[in-house]
Amino acid sequence: MNFITELCNQFNLQSWQIENIINLIEEGNTIPFISRYRKEAHGSLDDQTIREINERYDYLKNLDAKKDEVRKLITSLDKMTDEINTALENAQTITEVDDIYRPFRPKRKTRASVAKEKGLEPLACQIFDQKDKSLIPEILAKDYINPDNDINSIEDALSGASDIIAEKISDNANLRKRLRAVFQNRGLLVSKAVDKDKSSVYDMYYDFSEAVPKLAGHRILAINRGEKEKFLKVSIELDQNFALSVIYSEIIEGISACAEFIKIAALDAYKRLIYPSIEREIRNMLTESASENAIKVFSTNLRNLLMQPPVKGKVTMGLDPGYRTGCKVAVVDKTGKVLDTGVIYPTHSQLKIAQSKKFLTDFITKYSVQVVAIGNGTASKETEIFFVDVMSSLPEKNKREISYMVVNEAGASVYSASKLAASEFPDFDVTLRSAVSIARRLQDPLAELVKIEPKAIGVGQYQHDMPKKNLESALDGVVEDCVNSVGVDLNTASPSLLAKVSGISNLISKNIVKYREENGEFQSRDELKNVSKLGPKIFEQCAGFLRVFESDNPLDNTAVHPESYKIAADLLSLFSYDSLDISNGKIKNIAHDVEMMGVDNVCKKLCVGKPTLIDIVKELEKPGRDPRDELPKPLLRKDIMDIKSLKPGMELIGTVRNVIDFGAFIDIGVHQDGLVHISQICDKFIKNPGEVLKIGDIVKVWVIDVDQNKGRISLTMKDSSVKNLIQ
């Protein structure tokens, strides 16, 4: 198989791009490194595209290996033919290869194998041949009556022959391929209630059917879960007569008594062997497709969540709400260092509430708290109401400076009970660690959320039903891409954050921290070479993504790779700048200077590729830039609303918390997020809400409907819907 050609066709790229990417991957380079520092080699493709190419390349290698394995197995049986070899060469999927091997695969005892043991295979072959139209199966069967083999009659002989023919039909690779396509195009997925009188969240699927090609991924996953929880019975239905017509067109040759016999065997083959098998395959295919799409949605949501702008340079208080055990409080300084902790009881007695109010007021004034992060879990709304009351009674100076935000605390409890949290805060109990995490995830979502297993963050749908390996691989890739696109402070990063940097393993990340603890802060990127087990290849992969703010070389605080330092220095010299001008922020017009001289001319003078030159120019103009700073800032609040105060037509500003197949959930400042259905996102048709919205977006919405009993809020982003409400 020509991998280069296959990948070029699939991704619509040129052969040199694919070839270079494959070579770079085979040489042990990471995706972030290839994407950021080898742009000339692949034409400036983004990390996601390169990752998809890598995944498809792995699949093609596995497919090729599978073909070789099957080819050897069939050859060892002395059954290989030119036709089979050609079919293997043309197979595009592992399923097709399995179909080709099916007739040769060792089988457990079947009705057909029993019939073959009785010597009935020649009879089956005579009937199936159909060349002599005058042959009568009943007459042929007389020669095979043999009581010693338990064939006592013509009926016994024909029954065994029918079993052999049925299995032969079922093993026909081309027929299975055709029928699989028919099921995909014409099949109906049908779900029925196991007990229609038993209410559940799957009520809408108690009498449901939809064409296989039209099924939405979230419906497939919901139905699968309903079946797993024994609320639903599920099947794929197809008109049997149409399926049989497809089978007849493949195996029946003209009109004859043998052909009529084969038709009866074909019906048996379809009902007993083919239909159950292909139904499972189609169900698996639907699940795989839905899972793949759900993983993509989860990955997109996770990327947008991790890349939310940090609330930098503010003393932050984290509140982890609770009823019985109280609300845990943690104050961290501008760098995330814990200043103080405590527990308050804002939902208990009046005395406890008064004490809690004084406690928070004292904390806020003592540490000059500027922003408060409130977890959105149990007792969140009560805690929010309590805190707004505290704010109203603060001294005027503190009142002006302080604001708050309700933070998604998904995964905070997972982190606080982890070994990592225990090593980070050995003297804190689990609940106080959670309060620290809530505060820090407002300060820097990326640095804090990388400590949590991605699937525990809760920004997807049906994530616990996904194939574990596929989900973890996709989400780990997202985390890796986000961390490396932002860059990491070498002197403050935790081991868990360092381990996400290109080329750095868990062992190396711990060695970096150990070196830092024993020798003090890193003074340069070059000092990384002194870290145990961090060799030249690892240095090459990670150096450009690590920042050393304390370095004498300003380039150590940029995304310029050390391999390009000379190019950067020559560029500065070309326009009469020096390295000190980087730190002083004097390099503001170098992009203009390069443009005036001509990008191609500058590239030629410096012997550098255009993409690398452009990246260096960006870094020189904005050293230490954080791509997250260019995104809309988080929506901080100073007031509070309640679901009871919501009315149809009310206009609100909210934050997108989750994007799923059928819509998006919006935080509008009440305890329950509101749902904007996909049909209410915009006036034009969209297939996926992710085309318009992403997590962290600040959006204007209007209330359509409020169901206080069920805690459901329906929202719209369409002006036309609001006008209809008013009318």
C-alpha positions in Angstrom: 0.0 0.0 0.0 1.3 3.4 -0.9 0.7 5.4 2.4 1.8 8.7 0.9 -0.8 8.5 -1.9 -3.6 7.4 0.4 -2.9 10.2 2.9 -2.5 12.8 0.1 -5.9 11.9 -1.3 -7.6 11.9 2.1 -6.2 15.2 3.4 -5.9 16.9 0.0 -2.2 17.6 0.5 0.9 17.3 -1.6 3.2 14.3 -1.4 6.1 16.3 0.0 4.0 17.5 3.0 2.9 14.0 3.9 6.3 12.5 3.3 8.0 15.0 5.6 5.4 14.6 8.3 5.8 10.8 8.3 9.6 11.2 8.4 9.5 13.7 11.3 7.1 11.4 13.3 9.3 8.3 12.6 12.3 10.3 13.8 10.6 10.6 17.2 9.5 14.3 17.0 6.4 15.3 18.9 3.3 16.8 17.2 3.6 20.2 19.0 7.3 20.4 17.9 6.5 19.5 14.3 3.6 21.9 14.2 5.5 24.9 15.7 9.1 24.5 14.7 9.1 22.5 11.4 6.5 24.6 9.5 8.6 24.7 6.3 8.6 20.9 6.2 4.8 20.6 6.1 3.4 23.9 4.9 2.4 25.4 8.2 -0.3 22.8 9.0 -1.9 23.1 12.5 -1.3 20.5 15.2 -4.8 19.0 14.9 -4.3 18.2 11.2 -0.9 16.7 11.9 -2.4 14.6 14.7 -5.2 13.4 12.4 -2.6 12.5 9.7 -0.6 10.6 12.3 -3.7 8.7 13.5 -4.7 7.8 9.9 -1.1 6.7 9.2 -1.2 4.4 12.1 -4.5 2.9 10.9 -3.1 2.3 7.4 0.0 0.6 8.9 -2.3 -1.6 10.9 -4.4 -2.3 7.8 -1.3 -3.2 5.8 -0.1 -5.5 8.6 -3.6 -7.2 8.8 -3.5 -7.8 5.0 -0.1 -9.4 5.2 -1.2 -11.6 8.1 -4.3 -12.8 6.3 -2.4 -13.3 3.1 0.1 -15.6 4.9 -2.7 -17.5 6.7 -4.6 -18.2 3.4 -1.4 -19.1 1.6 -0.5 -21.6 4.4 -3.8 -23.3 3.7 -2.9 -23.5 0.0 -6.1 -21.6 -0.8 -4.6 -18.3 -2.2 -5.8 -17.3 -5.6 -5.2 -14.2 -7.8 -8.8 -13.1 -7.1 -8.3 -13.3 -3.3 -5.0 -11.5 -3.5 -6.6 -8.7 -5.6 -9.4 -8.4 -3.1 -6.9 -8.0 -0.3 -5.0 -5.4 -2.2 -8.2 -3.4 -2.8 -9.6 -3.7 0.7 -10.0 -0.2 2.3 -10.9 -1.3 5.9 -10.0 -3.9 8.4 -13.6 -5.1 8.3 -13.3 -5.8 4.5 -10.1 -7.8 5.2 -12.0 -9.8 7.9 -14.7 -10.5 5.4 -12.2 -12.0 2.9 -10.7 -14.2 5.6 -14.1 -15.3 7.0 -14.4 -18.5 4.8 -10.9 -19.6 5.9 -11.1 -18.8 9.6 -11.2 -21.8 11.9 -14.7 -22.2 13.1 -16.2 -23.7 16.2 -18.6 -26.6 15.5 -21.5 -25.4 13.3 -24.3 -27.0 11.4 -22.4 -26.7 8.2 -19.2 -28.3 9.7 -21.3 -31.2 11.0 -22.8 -31.7 7.5 -19.3 -31.6 5.9 -18.1 -34.2 8.4 -21.0 -36.4 7.1 -19.6 -36.0 3.5 -22.3 -33.7 2.2 -20.0 -30.9 0.8 -19.9 -32.4 -2.7 -23.7 -32.5 -2.8 -23.9 -28.8 -1.7 -21.3 -27.9 -4.4 -23.3 -29.7 -7.1 -26.5 -27.8 -6.1 -24.8 -24.4 -5.7 -23.0 -24.8 -9.1 -26.3 -24.3 -11.0 -24.6 -24.8 -14.4 -26.7 -27.8 -15.4 -30.3 -26.5 -15.2 -31.7 -30.0 -15.5 -30.4 -31.2 -12.1 -32.9 -31.9 -9.4 -31.7 -31.6 -5.7 -33.9 -34.5 -4.6 -32.4 -36.9 -7.2 -28.9 -35.8 -6.4 -29.5 -36.4 -2.7 -30.3 -40.1 -3.2 -26.6 -40.9 -3.7 -25.8 -39.4 -0.3 -28.1 -41.5 1.9 -25.8 -43.2 4.4 -27.2 -44.5 7.7 -23.7 -44.9 9.0 -23.3 -41.1 8.8 -26.7 -40.5 10.2 -28.1 -39.6 6.8 -31.2 -41.7 6.7 -33.2 -40.0 4.0 -33.2 -37.5 1.1 -34.5 -34.9 3.6 -31.5 -35.5 5.8 -29.0 -35.1 2.9 -30.7 -31.9 1.6 -30.9 -30.4 5.1 -27.1 -30.8 5.5 -26.5 -29.5 2.0 -28.7 -26.5 2.8 -26.6 -25.8 6.0 -23.4 -25.8 4.0 -24.8 -23.5 1.3 -26.2 -21.1 3.9 -22.7 -20.8 5.5 -21.2 -20.4 2.1 -23.6 -17.5 1.3 -22.9 -15.9 4.7 -19.1 -16.1 4.1 -19.4 -14.3 0.7 -17.2 -11.2 1.3 -18.7 -9.2 -1.7 -22.3 -10.0 -0.6 -21.6 -8.9 3.0 -20.1 -5.7 1.7 -23.2 -5.0 -0.4 -25.6 -5.9 2.4 -23.7 -3.8 4.9 -24.2 -0.8 2.5 -27.9 -1.6 2.2 -28.3 -1.6 6.0 -26.4 1.7 6.2 -28.6 3.3 3.6 -32.0 1.7 4.1 -32.0 0.3 7.7 -34.1 1.6 10.5 -32.9 1.8 14.1 -35.9 0.9 16.3 -36.1 1.1 20.1 -39.0 -0.1 22.3 -39.6 0.0 26.0 -38.8 -3.0 28.0 -41.6 -1.9 30.4 -43.6 1.0 28.9 -45.2 1.7 32.2 -41.9 2.3 33.9 -40.9 6.0 33.6 -37.3 7.0 32.9 -35.1 9.6 31.2 -35.4 7.4 28.0 -39.2 8.0 27.7 -38.8 9.6 24.2 -37.2 6.4 23.0 -39.9 4.0 24.2 -41.4 3.8 20.7 -38.8 5.3 18.4 -37.5 4.6 14.9 -35.3 6.6 12.6 -33.4 5.8 9.4 -29.8 4.8 10.0 -28.2 7.5 7.8 -30.2 10.3 9.6 -29.4 9.2 13.2 -27.8 11.9 15.3 -24.8 10.8 17.4 -26.3 11.9 20.7 -29.4 9.8 20.0 -27.3 6.7 19.3 -25.4 7.2 22.6 -28.6 7.8 24.6 -30.3 4.7 23.1 -27.2 2.6 23.8 -27.2 3.7 27.4 -30.9 3.0 27.7 -30.4 -0.5 26.4 -27.5 -1.0 28.8 -29.6 0.1 31.7 -32.3 -2.3 30.5 -35.0 0.3 29.8 -34.9 -0.3 26.0 -34.9 -3.1 23.4 -33.0 -2.0 20.3 -32.8 -3.5 16.8 -31.8 -2.6 13.2 -34.7 -3.4 10.9 -34.6 -3.8 7.1 -37.2 -5.1 4.6 -36.4 -8.8 4.4 -37.6 -9.1 0.8 -35.2 -6.4 -0.4 -32.3 -8.0 1.4 -33.1 -11.3 -0.2 -33.3 -9.7 -3.6 -29.7 -8.4 -3.1 -28.6 -11.9 -2.1 -30.3 -13.5 -5.1 -28.7 -11.1 -7.4 -25.3 -12.2 -6.1 -25.7 -16.0 -6.1 -28.7 -17.1 -8.2 -28.0 -18.0 -11.9 -31.1 -18.4 -13.9 -34.2 -20.5 -13.3 -33.8 -24.1 -12.1 -34.7 -26.5 -9.3 -31.3 -26.0 -7.7 -31.8 -22.2 -7.8 -35.1 -22.6 -5.9 -33.4 -24.8 -3.4 -30.6 -22.2 -2.9 -33.2 -19.5 -2.3 -34.5 -21.4 0.6 -31.0 -21.8 1.9 -30.4 -18.1 1.4 -33.4 -17.3 3.6 -32.0 -19.4 6.3 -28.6 -17.8 5.8 -30.0 -14.3 6.1 -32.2 -14.9 9.2 -29.8 -17.1 11.1 -26.3 -15.9 10.1 -26.2 -12.7 8.0 -28.8 -10.5 9.7 -27.6 -11.0 13.3 -24.0 -10.5 12.3 -24.5 -7.4 10.1 -27.0 -5.9 12.7 -24.2 -6.1 15.3 -21.7 -4.6 12.8 -24.1 -1.7 12.0 -24.7 -1.1 15.7 -21.0 -1.1 16.3 -20.4 1.2 13.4 -23.1 3.7 14.6 -21.6 3.6 18.1 -18.1 4.1 16.8 -19.2 7.0 14.6 -21.2 8.6 17.4 -18.3 8.1 19.9 -15.8 9.6 17.4 -18.0 12.7 17.0 -18.6 12.9 20.8 -14.9 12.7 21.4 -14.4 15.5 18.9 -17.0 17.6 20.6 -15.4 16.9 24.0 -11.9 17.7 22.6 -13.2 21.0 21.2 -14.9 21.9 24.4 -11.8 20.9 26.4 -9.5 23.0 24.2 -11.7 26.0 24.6 -12.0 25.5 28.4 -8.2 25.2 28.8 -7.6 28.2 26.6 -10.0 30.5 28.6 -8.2 33.7 29.5 -6.7 33.7 32.9 -7.6 36.3 35.5 -4.0 37.4 36.1 -2.4 39.4 38.8 -5.3 39.3 41.3 -5.5 38.0 44.9 -8.2 35.3 44.6 -10.5 33.6 47.1 -11.9 30.2 46.3 -15.2 29.0 47.9 -16.1 25.3 47.8 -19.7 25.3 48.8 -21.3 22.6 51.0 -24.2 22.1 53.5 -23.3 19.8 56.4 -19.5 20.2 56.3 -19.7 23.9 55.6 -18.2 26.1 52.8 -14.4 25.7 52.5 -12.4 28.9 51.9 -8.9 29.4 50.5 -7.1 32.6 49.6 -4.2 32.6 47.1 -1.9 35.4 46.1 -1.3 36.6 42.5 0.9 33.7 41.8 -1.4 31.0 43.2 0.5 30.6 46.5 -1.9 29.8 49.4 -2.1 32.6 51.9 -4.8 31.3 54.2 -7.7 28.8 54.5 -10.8 28.2 56.6 -14.3 26.9 56.8 -17.6 28.9 57.1 -21.2 27.9 57.6 -23.4 30.2 55.6 -26.4 27.8 55.4 -26.6 27.0 59.2 -28.0 29.0 62.1 -28.2 32.8 62.2 -25.2 32.8 64.6 -23.1 30.7 62.2 -24.2 33.0 59.3 -23.1 36.1 61.2 -19.8 34.5 62.1 -19.3 33.4 58.5 -20.0 36.9 57.3 -17.4 38.4 59.6 -14.9 35.7 58.7 -15.1 36.5 55.0 -15.1 40.2 55.5 -11.9 39.9 57.6 -10.3 37.7 55.0 -11.2 40.1 52.1 -9.8 43.2 53.9 -6.8 41.4 55.4 -5.5 40.0 52.1 -7.1 42.6 49.8 -9.0 40.0 47.9 -9.9 41.2 44.4 -11.9 38.3 42.9 -13.8 35.4 44.3 -14.3 32.0 42.6 -17.4 30.1 43.8 -17.7 26.4 42.9 -21.0 25.5 41.1 -21.7 22.3 43.1 -23.9 21.5 46.0 -25.1 24.7 47.9 -23.6 26.9 45.2 -26.6 29.2 44.9 -26.9 29.7 48.7 -23.2 30.5 48.9 -23.5 32.9 46.0 -26.5 34.7 47.7 -24.5 34.8 50.9 -21.4 36.2 49.3 -23.3 39.0 47.4 -24.7 40.0 50.8 -21.1 40.1 52.2 -20.0 42.3 49.3 -22.8 44.8 49.9 -21.5 45.4 53.4 -17.8 45.7 52.6 -16.0 49.0 53.0 -16.5 51.1 49.9 -12.9 50.6 48.6 -13.1 46.8 48.8 -16.6 46.9 47.3 -15.4 48.7 44.3 -12.5 46.4 43.7 -14.0 43.0 44.3 -16.1 40.8 41.9 -16.9 37.2 41.7 -17.5 34.3 39.2 -19.2 31.0 39.6 -16.6 28.4 38.4 -17.3 24.9 37.1 -15.8 22.8 39.8 -16.0 19.5 37.8 -13.0 17.4 38.7 -12.0 19.4 41.7 -12.9 16.6 44.1 -11.0 14.1 41.9 -7.9 16.3 42.1 -8.2 17.0 45.8 -8.3 13.3 46.6 -5.4 12.5 44.3 -1.8 11.7 45.2 -0.7 14.9 43.4 -2.9 17.1 45.6 -1.7 15.2 48.7 2.0 15.8 47.7 1.2 19.5 46.9 -0.8 20.2 50.1 0.1 17.4 52.6 -1.2 19.5 55.6 -4.6 20.3 54.0 -7.7 18.0 54.2 -9.4 17.0 50.9 -12.0 19.8 51.0 -9.5 22.6 51.5 -7.5 21.4 48.6 -10.6 21.7 46.5 -11.1 25.3 47.5 -7.5 26.1 46.5 -8.1 24.4 43.1 -11.3 26.4 42.5 -9.4 29.7 43.2 -6.5 28.7 41.0 -8.7 27.5 38.0 -10.0 31.1 37.8 -6.5 32.5 37.9 -5.1 30.1 35.3 -7.5 27.5 34.0 -4.8 25.7 32.0 -2.2 25.3 34.8 -4.8 24.0 37.2 -7.0 21.8 35.0 -4.0 19.8 33.6 -3.8 18.3 37.1 -7.1 16.6 36.5 -7.9 13.6 34.3 -9.5 15.3 31.3 -12.6 13.1 31.2 -13.4 14.2 34.8 -13.7 17.9 33.7 -17.2 17.3 32.4 -17.4 19.4 29.2 -18.6 16.6 26.9 -21.5 14.2 26.5 -21.6 10.5 27.4 -17.9 10.7 28.1 -18.1 7.7 30.4 -19.5 5.6 27.5 -16.6 6.4 25.2 -13.9 3.9 24.3 -11.4 4.6 27.1 -8.2 4.4 25.0 -9.6 6.6 22.2 -11.0 9.2 24.6 -7.8 9.4 26.6 -5.6 9.7 23.5 -7.7 12.5 22.0 -8.0 14.5 25.3 -4.3 14.1 26.1 -3.5 15.4 22.7 -5.7 18.5 23.3 -4.0 19.1 26.7 -0.6 18.7 25.1 -1.4 21.1 22.3 -2.9 23.8 24.6 0.0 23.7 27.1 2.6 24.0 24.3 0.8 26.8 22.5 0.7 28.9 25.7 4.2 28.0 27.0 5.2 27.1 30.5 7.2 29.1 33.1 10.1 26.8 33.9 10.6 28.2 37.3 7.0 27.9 38.7 5.4 25.1 36.7 4.3 22.0 38.7 5.5 18.5 37.6 2.0 17.8 36.2 2.2 20.9 34.0 5.8 20.2 32.9 4.9 16.6 32.0 2.5 18.0 29.3 5.4 19.9 27.6 6.6 18.5 24.3 9.1 15.7 24.9 9.0 15.8 28.7 8.0 12.6 30.5 6.7 12.3 34.1 10.2 11.2 35.1 11.9 14.2 33.4 9.3 16.6 34.9 10.1 15.4 38.4 13.9 15.7 37.6 13.4 19.3 36.5 11.6 20.2 39.7 14.2 18.3 41.8 17.0 20.3 40.0 15.1 23.5 40.6 14.7 22.7 44.4 18.4 21.8 44.7 20.0 24.5 42.6 17.5 27.4 42.7 15.7 28.9 39.8 16.8 28.3 36.2 18.8 31.2 34.8 18.5 30.1 31.2 17.0 27.5 28.9 20.5 26.2 28.3 20.7 25.1 32.0 18.1 22.5 31.2 20.9 20.4 29.8 22.1 19.9 33.3 18.9 18.0 34.3 19.3 14.3 34.8 18.2 12.2 31.8 17.3 15.3 29.7 19.4 14.7 26.6 19.8 16.6 23.4 16.7 15.2 21.7 14.5 16.0 24.6 16.0 19.5 24.9 15.3 20.0 21.2 11.6 19.0 21.6 10.9 21.0 24.8 13.1 24.1 24.9 11.0 26.3 22.7 7.9 25.8 24.9 9.6 26.6 28.2 10.0 30.2 29.4 12.7 31.6 31.7 11.6 35.1 32.8 14.8 35.5 34.9 17.2 34.8 32.0 19.7 37.4 30.8 18.8 36.4 27.3 15.4 37.9 26.5 14.8 35.2 23.9 14.5 32.7 26.7 11.2 34.3 27.5 9.8 33.9 24.0 8.6 31.0 21.8 11.7 31.4 19.7 13.5 28.1 19.7 17.2 28.1 20.7 18.1 26.6 17.3 16.9 30.0 15.9 18.6 32.3 18.3 21.3 33.2 15.8 18.6 34.0 13.2 16.8 36.2 15.7 20.1 38.0 16.5 20.9 38.5 12.8 17.4 39.9 12.3 17.8 42.3 15.1 21.2 43.4 13.8 19.8 43.8 10.3 17.4 46.6 11.5 19.8 48.1 14.1 18.3 46.5 17.2 19.9 44.5 20.0 18.7 42.0 22.5 18.1 44.6 25.2 15.5 46.2 23.0 13.4 43.1 23.4 13.1 43.4 27.2 12.6 47.2 26.9 9.7 46.7 24.5 11.3 48.9 21.9 10.8 46.5 19.0 7.4 47.5 17.9 7.9 48.1 14.2 10.1 45.2 13.1 7.2 43.6 11.1 6.9 46.8 9.2 10.7 46.9 8.7 10.6 43.4 7.3 7.7 44.2 5.0 9.5 47.3 3.7 12.6 45.3 2.9 10.6 42.5 1.5 9.9 39.2 3.3 11.6 37.1 0.6 14.7 39.3 0.7 15.0 39.1 4.5 14.5 35.3 4.3 17.3 35.1 1.7 19.7 37.3 3.8 19.1 35.2 7.0 18.8 31.8 5.3 15.5 31.1 7.0 12.1 29.9 5.9 9.2 32.4 5.7 7.0 30.7 8.4 9.9 30.7 10.9 10.7 34.3 10.1 7.1 35.4 10.6 7.0 33.6 14.0 10.3 35.1 15.2 9.0 38.6 14.3 5.8 38.1 16.3 7.8 37.0 19.3 10.2 39.9 19.1 7.4 42.4 19.0 5.5 40.8 21.9 7.9 38.8 24.0 6.2 36.5 26.6 2.8 36.9 24.8 0.0 34.7 25.9 -2.4 33.7 23.1 -5.2 33.6 25.7 -4.9 37.3 26.3 -6.4 38.0 22.9 -9.7 36.2 23.8 -12.7 37.9 25.5 -12.2 38.2 29.3 -14.3 36.1 31.7 -17.6 37.6 32.8 -17.1 38.6 36.4 -20.3 39.5 38.4 -21.2 41.9 41.2 -24.9 41.0 41.5 -27.1 37.9 41.6 -30.3 36.6 40.0 -32.7 33.8 40.9 -34.6 31.5 38.5 -37.8 32.9 40.0 -36.9 36.4 38.6 -36.6 35.1 35.0 -39.4 36.0 32.6 -39.9 35.2 28.9 -38.3 37.8 26.7 -35.8 38.9 29.4 -32.4 39.8 27.9 -29.3 38.5 29.7 -25.5 38.2 29.2 -24.1 34.8 29.9 -21.1 32.5 29.5 -21.0 29.3 27.4 -20.3 26.4 29.8 -20.8 23.4 27.5 -21.4 22.8 23.8 -23.1 19.5 22.8 -24.6 18.1 19.6 -28.1 19.5 20.2 -27.2 22.9 21.7 -25.2 24.8 24.3 -25.6 25.4 28.1 -25.2 29.0 29.2 -24.4 30.3 32.6 -26.7 33.4 33.1 -26.0 34.0 36.7 -28.7 31.7 38.3 -27.9 28.3 39.8 -29.1 26.4 36.7 -27.5 26.8 33.3 -30.0 27.6 30.5 -30.1 25.6 27.2 -30.0 27.2 23.8 -31.2 24.5 21.5 -29.3 24.3 18.2 -32.4 25.7 16.4 -32.2 28.9 18.6 -28.5 29.7 18.1 -28.7 31.6 14.8 -31.0 32.2 11.9 -28.9 30.2 9.4 -28.8 26.4 9.3 -25.9 24.8 11.2 -25.1 21.2 11.7 -23.3 21.6 14.9 -23.4 24.3 17.6 -19.6 24.3 17.6 -19.7 26.1 14.3 -20.9 29.2 16.2 -20.2 28.8 19.9 -17.3 27.7 22.0 -16.8 27.3 25.8 -16.0 30.6 27.4 -17.8 32.8 24.9 -19.7 35.7 26.3 -23.1 35.8 24.6 -26.4 37.8 24.7 -29.4 35.6 25.2 -33.2 35.9 25.8 -35.4 33.8 28.0 -37.9 31.7 26.1 -39.4 29.6 28.9 -38.7 28.7 32.5 -39.8 25.5 34.3 -39.0 26.1 37.9 -40.2 22.6 39.1 -37.7 20.8 36.8 -35.1 23.6 36.9 -35.1 24.0 33.1 -34.4 27.3 31.4 -34.9 27.6 27.6 -32.9 30.4 25.9 -32.5 31.9 22.5 -29.9 33.9 20.7 -32.2 34.9 17.9 -33.8 38.3 17.7 -36.7 36.9 15.7 -37.6 34.4 18.5 -37.7 37.3 20.9 -40.1 39.3 18.7 -42.4 36.3 18.5 -42.3 36.0 22.3 -43.3 39.7 22.7 -46.1 39.5 20.1 
